[in-house]
């Protein structure tokens, strides 16, 4: 199945940073900023998470909940969230099943070597669970500003 704007977002149930199972339907009723990132405590991922943290109040005012997903463990997410005082939900997907459903797994290149990994990307989901925007290649520095602008345009 191809992810497309206007289609239902794939359902999932994953453990959050406190070990509580969370499903997509738990976040619906408002917009969901579902972002996929490679790894806790790495420079780009930390920048992106801290930018979401810093814009958290504004994102909530715009009716959005931010949810991050990576293959890291619940324990890793718990440490990451507490180290950087992250108010966002972080979900552990060690099987990469949800990451793959959202087409956030694929070929990457680092120092000329190709490997499979998490593609830094985001899906914006409306209150009914429909994909309204997709961000396939995200820059950790500017991404949150882009989402805020899009949420304001939708308001």
C-alpha positions, 0 to 999 in steps of 0.5 A: 500500500502506498501512503498518499494524501487523502488516505487513512493513516495506517493504524498502530499500537506501540509502547511510549517512553513510559511503557504504556501502549499507545495507538493512533486512535488515542491521538485523534480528535486533533491533528497529529504530527507523526514524525519518524527519526533514526535514533535518540541522542544523535545530533540531528534527532536531538535538534529536531526533538528539541525544536518540537519541545520549544514549539510545543505550546504553539503546536498545541494551540494549533490543535496538534499533538506531536508523536515521534517514532524510532526503532529505539527501546522504551528505555532509550526513549525514556532517557532521551525524553528526560535528558531534554525535557521533551513533552512529546510522546516518543514511541518505540518501534524496534520491529520497524513494522510501523516505520515501514508502514509509513514508508519511513524505512529505506536506502540511506548513504553515509560517507559513501556507503549505502545502508537501510535505515529510518528516513527522517520524515513526517506525516500530518494527520487530521482529526479523523485519521486522514493524511493531509500532508507528507514531508518525505525529507526533513531538515531537523533545523527548519522542519518545525517551522514548516509544520507550524506554517502549514498548521496555521494555513489549515486553521 
